[in-house]
Amino acid sequence: MPAEQITQIQVKPIDVLMISILVQYLGIYLTRKIRLLRDYYIPPAVTGGLICSGIIALIYVYQGVEISFDMQIRDVLLLVFFSTIGLSAKLSTLAAGGKALAVMVVVAGLFLVIQNATGVGLVTLAGGHPGYGLFAGSVSFAGGHGTAIAWGAEAEAAGLDKASVAGIAFATFGLIGGGLLGGPVARGLINRYKLKGGSTAVESDSDDKSVATGNPASLSNLLGAILLLAICVESGDLVNRLLFEKGVLLPGFLTSMFVGILLTNLADLIRLRINLHTINKFGEVSLALFLAMSLMSMQLWSLAGAAGTIFFIMILQMLVITLFTTLIVFRVMGKDYDAAVMAAGFVGLGLGATPVAIANMSAVTARFGHSAKALLVIPLVGAFFIDLLNALVIKFYINVITNWLG
């Protein structure tokens, strides 16, 4: 449809919030009604978000109306979510997960190498420039939209036409695939090995001395949680600006999470009680709405032209990560319930983004019980290590391709 015939509509932030809540409710309703969604732990935000983006695509195609969303609130929700992760991370828990974190970092690095080898191999066999294979690999899938856009600009400057468009398309399909595949992978492992999550279930508030007593939904507890989260977000932003002045670039959600870690452990030292139950509820809400906003805002019509090729590569990459997760990740992480939950998170991390990984794990733990180990290791890998590893692996492949074409 000619651009001059397209009517542009931008949805304001407060309306985006309301729509995302309705999208989440839709996903919850469908999950209750459709056994397939329930049995395979598909996050409600994924279900509702995909339906919403599909409706918006139909409106664009048949009515010539392009609906876009102002995502200011989504960006804040991401900071809030990672702040809740930080506030839940005590030093004792970090120490307990130290070895697992180190192992997961090594495993993640190995997977990035394999993911890029798969992408480069497929594109080369199809007769394309091997450089595009990196966008069919970790640039878009493990890296997500931000990494795809950043590397796409550099690739286009080097002569790879429409590299950014290809990267965004793969990142979008990866977001969908990661949300749909993580739950079934965990379900298969839990059923096959008859794993139980009861031993890792979170302790009740009455048993946790670090949790404030009283009603978690009381005004005092809610206000206290909001205050802590606001401090994490604002302090994280301040730290980020100071680091930026010194030439150090870190994602905002990472600094917010580190502030949360500092606050919760300082509170332990001075014996100040934090109601983690209330904090975690804020985390659940912010994650659900963030993911709903991300998926409902996808412009699916922009992917139509290359949908066939993208879909084929996507299926093969999903097969690769399934085999890698079940044969390597699950085994080296202990072949227990925590390892199965981490497997769900690893799929989301490897194909989509950290919030998708958390949503996958949350869907599994909601059914089988809490996994403190998984909910600590995967976010830390996704928040910092995966981007660093990805940059190193991408640069390695660029050197190999450059010497190869030489």
N, C-alpha and C positions, 0 to 999 in steps of 0.2 A: 504494500500500500504506500503511495507517495507520501513523503514526509509532510507536505503542506496540507494533506487531508487528515492528519492525525490530530486529535484533540488531546492536549496535555492536562492531566489533573494530578496535583500533588497533595497527598493526604498529610494534614498537620500532625505534629507529635502526639497531642492528646488523643486524637482520633486513631492514630496508630496503636496507642496503648489499648484503647477500647476494642479495636478489631482483633488485636493479638489475644486478648482475654477470651473473646468469642471463639477464636480459632482454637485455643487450648480447650475450651469447653467442648467444641465439636470433636476434637481428637479423643477426649475422655469418654464422651458418649459413644463414639464408634468403637473404641477399645472395649467398652462394656458389652456392646451388642455383637461384635464380630470376634469370634473365637480365635481366628487366625492371628489377628493383631494382638490379642491377649496372650496367646500361647507362645508367640515369638518375641514378646517384650518390645514391640515397636513403640517408641516414645510418642505419646499423644500429640506433642508439638509437631512431630514429623508428619503424622497423618493429617492433622488439621491444616498445617502449613502448605503441604502439597496440594490439597484440595483448593485452598484459597488461591494459590499461585496459578492453578489450572483454570479457575474461574476468571481470573484477571487476564490470562492469556486468551481465553475465548472472547472476552469483551474487546480486547485489542484487535483480534482477527476479524470479528463479525461486526463490531460497532465503530471501529477506528478510534477507540479511546485508550490512551496509554496512561495507566494509573501508576504513579510512583509514590514512595513513602519517605517522609522525613525521619531519619533514623537516629536522631539525637538521644532519645530515651533508650534505644537499644544499646548505644555505646556506654551509657551510664550503668545499665543493667549488667553489662559484662564486668565492669569494675566492681560492682556490688557483689556479684557472684564470686569472683576470685578473692575478694575481701573475706567472705564467709569461709572459703577454703583455708585462708591464712589463720583466721581466728579459731579454727578447729584443729590446728596443727600444733600440738605441744611437743616440746623437745624430746620427751620420753618416747612419743610416737615416732618422731623423726629418726631417733636413734634406732628404734626397732626396725624401721624400714630402710635403713642406710644401705645394707647389702643388696636388698631387692632393688633399690633405686639404681645402684651402680650396674647391676646386671641388666636392668631394663634399658639403661642408656646404651650399653654395648649392643644389645639385641636390636634396639631401634636404629642404630647406625648401620648394622648389617642389613636390615630390611630396606633402608633407603638406597643402598647400593643395588639390591635386587630389584626394587621398584623402578629405578632408573634404567637398569639393564633391560627390563621388560619393555618399558616405553620406547627406548631407543631402538631395540630390536624390532618391535612391531612396526614402527614408523619407517624404519629402513627397509624392511621387507616389502612394505607397501609402496616403496619408491620415493618416499619423502625425504627431506633433509633431516639427518639424525638430530639436529638441534631441536626440531619440533618434538622429538621423543622425550626430551627433558620435561616438556609441558604435558606430555602424556605420562609423566612419572612424578617424582617427588616435588617438582616446582609447584604443581597445581594440587596434587592430592594431599601429600603430607604438609605442604606449605600453605595451602588455602588461597583465598582470593587475594590477600595482601601480597603474598610472595609472588603469585602469578602476575599481578599487575607490575610489581617492581622489576622482576626479571624480564617481563614482556617488553617493557620500555627499552631495556638494554639490548634485547634480542632484535627488536625492530631497528634500532640504531645500527646494529651490525648487519642488517640486510634480511632478516627473517620477517617477511610481510605478515601482518595480522597475528603476530605471536601473542599479543595481549588478549585478543579475542579468543584465540584457542585456549589460552591459559584459564581465562574466566569460565569458558564453557566446561572444561574438564573439572575445574574446582567446584562448579555448581553440581555437576553430576556426581562428583565425589562426596559432596555434602549429603546428597540423597542416598547414595549407596552406603555410606558409612552409618547413617541412621537406620537403614533397613537391614543391614547384615549383622551388626554387632550382637543383637539379641539372639537371633537364631544360632550363631556360633557358640555363645555361652550356653544356650539351652542344650545343644548337642553334647557339649562337654559335661555338663551337669548330669544329664540323663545317662550318658555312656559310662561315666565313672561313679555314678550314684553318690554325688557329692552333697553334703549338707552344709547349710549356712548358719545353723543355730549357734555353733561355737563362736562365731564371729559377730553375733548380733550385738548391737550397741547396748550399753548398759542403760538402765532407766535413770531418769533424772534424780530419783531418790538415792541411787547408789553412787552417783558421781559427785564427789565432794567439790568439784570445780564448777558445778552447776548450781545456780541460785535456787533456793527453795521457793515454793509458792506457785501460783498459777502462771505458766509460761505465757499465756495470752493476756496477763494483767497489763494495765497501762504502764506501770513502772518498768516491767520487763521489756515491753515493746519499745518504749522510749529509749531505754538503755541500749537495746540492740541497734536502733536507728542511729543513735549518737556514735556508737563504736564504728558502724559501717561508714558514716559520714567522715569520721576522723581518718579511717583507712583510705577512702577515696581522695579526700583533700590532701592528706599528707603524702600519699603516693604521687599525686600530681605535682606537689612541691618538690619532692625528691627527683622526679623525672625532669622538671625544668632545671634544677641545679646540675644534674648529670649532663643534660643537653648542652648547657653552657660550657662544660668541660669536654664536649665532643663524644660523650658516651650515650648511645641510643639504646633504650630499653622500652619494651611495650608497657603501656600504662597499667595493664592488668597485673603485670609481674611485680611492679613496685607496690601496688595496692595490696597484693597478697603478702609480700614481705613485711609490710607495715603491720598487717594482721597477725603474722607469726610473732613479731616483736611484742605487740600489745598483749596477746594471750599469755605469753610466757612471762612477761613482766607482771601481769596480774597474778600469776601463780606465785611469783616470788614475794609479793606483798600480801598474798592471801586474799585477793579481791576476787569474788565469785562472778563468773560470767555464765549467763544462761545459754548454754550451747544449743539447747533444744530450740529456743526462739531464733537464734542465729541461723541454724540449719534450715528452719522454715523459710526465712528470708532468702537463703541460698536456693532452695527448691523453686520458689516463685520467680526469682530473677532469672534462673537458668531456663525455666519453661517458657517464659515470655521472650527471652533473648532468642531462643531457638525458633519459636513461632514467628517472630518478626523476620528472622533471617530467611526462613523458607517461604513465607507468604509473599515476600518482596522479590522473589526471583522472577526475572523477565524471560520466561520460557521460550517466547517467540524468537528471541535473539539467538537461540541455539538450534533452531529448526534446520538451518542449511547444512550443518555438519552432524546432525543427530545420529545418523547411521554409523559413521566412523567412530564418533565418540562413544556410542553405546557398545560397539564391538570391543573397543579397547577397555572400556569400563568393566565389561563382563570378565575379561581376562585378568585385569588387575584385581578384581574382587576374588577371583579364583586363586590368584597368587597370594593375596593376604590371608585368605582362609586357610590355605595349606601352611603358610608360614606360622600363623597364629596357633593352629592346632598341633603342628608337629614340633615347633620350636618354642614359641613364647610360653605356651601352657606348660610345657615340660620343664623348661629351665626355671620357671617361676614357682615350681613346687608341685604341680599336678593336684592341687587342692582347690577348695572353693574360692579362695582369694585369687588363685591363678586363673580360674574360669571367669571371674568378674573382670580381672585385668585383661583377659582376652577380648571381652566385649569392648572395653575401653580402647585397647590397642587398635582394633578394627576402625573405630570412630576416629582415632588419632591419625591412623595411616591413610585413610581415605577422605576424611572431612576436616575436622578441626577439634580443638580441645573441648569446647562445649558439647559437641556431638559425642565425644568419648564419655563425658560425664553423664550425659543423658542416657546413653546406653547402659552404663553401670548402674545408674539410679533405677532404671526400669527393671534390671535384674535383681538388685538388692531389695527393691520394694516387694518382691515375691519371695525371696529366699533368706533375707537377712542382711544386716550391715556388713561391710568389709572395709574396715578402717585402713588396712594396708593398701588396698586397691585405690581407694579414694584419696590417698596421699601420693602414691607413686606416680600414677598416670597424670594427674594435674601438674606435678612438678616437672615431669618429662616434657609434657606438652607446653608448659608455660615458658621454659627456658631452653632445655637441652635440645629439643627437636629442631628448633630454628637454627641453633649453632651447628649442629650436626648436618642439617640440610644444606646450609651454606657451604660447608666444607666439601660435602659430596658433590654438590652441583658444580663447584669450581673444578673439582677433580675431573668430572665428566666433560666439562668444557675444554679442558686441556687435552684430554684424550681425543675428543672429536676434532679439535683444531689440528692436532698432529696427524690424525687419520686422514683428514681432507687435504692437509698440507700443502 
